[in-house]
């Protein structure tokens, strides 16, 4: 009989495999190298991530077209590890993520997970809670923006 931890690990491996197959072998490059392993407690607590607040323009209302595209992306790339409520699957539930985190944080976490885990205190806290790193899912800035809009819609 498999334990819950074993089931989550198998689900995580399956998700990584599925994502790798869907991406056609394309890899997203990060500005800084990421080496999995124990988090470095001496990493700087303040850093300048690639996506800046000035790069993101959010309307007062949800852009339903972007949100629809984001929902499709969520269903193909994120759903395996994240639920849209507060329940944990492999990673944290995403309900109210846009109320708990700034849009720039959410997008950088999607696009530059490794860099965030090395440099961002909140990302480090998430790692300590879930003990698993989010795989480097190949996303464009536009796809991450669509996902952000879908998450905003989910949080309304």
Order of alpha helices (4+ residues) and beta strands (2+ residues): alpha-alpha-alpha-alpha-alpha-alpha-alpha
